[in-house]
Amino acid sequence: MDINQNETPREGTPETTGNRKPQPAFYTVKEAAELLRVGASTLYRIIREGDFPAIRLRSRYVVPAEALDQLLEEARATGSVVDPCRLAEQRRTAREVARFGGAR
């Protein structure tokens, strides 16, 4: 049986059997960009514009593996294009509604 070492588990707890490495909790921007098949500079720009989920640690960004998994799952579930910018727009709108709704 041939095991692809690039595969990572996508659900539940990280798998550690066989030759597979456990899935990291976070990816560097470069790693996430490679997984998404885009340039790192493109992903940095999208993150800085607030259109892609990331965590800023001082001057460094990391991308939660869960965010990539959620994008993949939505694409599978809907069978259509998933736009992280649209998801970011929905999050911003929800924050604004909560902010203005709580001010009354």
C-alpha positions in Angstrom: 0.0 0.0 0.0 1.4 3.3 -1.1 0.9 6.2 1.5 1.1 9.7 0.2 3.1 11.6 2.8 1.6 15.0 1.7 -1.8 14.0 2.8 -3.0 15.2 6.2 -6.0 14.2 8.1 -8.9 16.7 7.7 -11.3 15.8 10.5 -11.1 15.0 14.2 -7.9 14.7 16.0 -4.6 14.6 14.2 -3.6 11.2 12.9 -0.2 10.0 14.0 -0.2 6.4 12.7 1.9 5.2 9.8 4.1 7.7 8.0 1.7 10.6 8.3 2.6 13.7 10.3 0.0 15.3 12.5 -1.8 18.3 10.9 -0.4 21.5 12.3 -2.7 23.9 14.1 -1.3 26.8 12.1 0.4 27.3 8.8 2.9 30.0 7.8 1.6 32.3 5.1 4.0 30.7 2.7 2.7 27.2 3.6 -0.9 28.3 3.3 -0.2 30.0 0.0 1.4 26.8 -1.4 -1.6 24.8 -0.3 -3.9 27.3 -2.0 -1.6 27.5 -5.1 -1.3 31.3 -4.9 1.7 33.4 -4.3 2.7 34.3 -0.7 2.6 38.0 -1.6 -1.0 37.6 -2.8 -2.0 35.9 0.4 -0.2 38.5 2.5 -2.1 41.3 0.7 -5.4 39.6 1.2 -4.7 39.0 4.9 -3.7 42.7 5.4 -6.9 43.8 3.7 -8.8 41.8 6.2 -10.2 39.4 3.6 -8.6 36.1 4.8 -8.5 34.6 8.3 -5.1 34.9 10.0 -3.7 35.6 13.4 -1.1 38.3 13.8 1.7 37.6 16.2 3.7 40.8 16.4 5.0 41.2 12.9 4.2 37.7 11.8 1.0 36.2 10.5 -0.1 32.6 10.8 -3.1 30.9 9.1 -5.3 28.6 11.2 -5.4 25.1 9.7 -9.1 25.1 10.7 -9.7 28.1 8.4 -8.4 26.3 5.4 -10.4 23.2 6.4 -13.6 25.2 6.6 -13.0 26.8 3.2 -12.4 23.3 1.7 -15.5 21.9 3.4 -17.7 24.7 2.2 -16.5 24.2 -1.4 -17.3 20.4 -1.1 -20.7 21.0 0.5 -21.9 23.6 -1.9 -20.1 22.4 -5.0 -19.4 26.0 -5.9 -16.7 28.6 -5.7 -15.9 29.7 -2.1 -14.7 33.3 -1.8 -12.9 34.0 1.4 -13.4 37.8 0.7 -17.2 37.1 0.9 -16.8 35.3 4.2 -14.7 38.2 5.6 -17.4 40.6 4.4 -20.0 38.6 6.3 -17.9 38.7 9.4 -17.4 42.4 9.2 -21.1 43.0 8.6 -21.9 40.8 11.6 -19.5 42.8 13.8 -21.0 46.1 12.6 -24.5 44.9 13.3 -23.5 43.8 16.8 -21.7 47.1 17.5 -24.6 49.3 16.4 -27.2 46.9 17.8 -25.5 47.0 21.2 -25.4 50.8 21.2 -29.1 51.3 21.6 
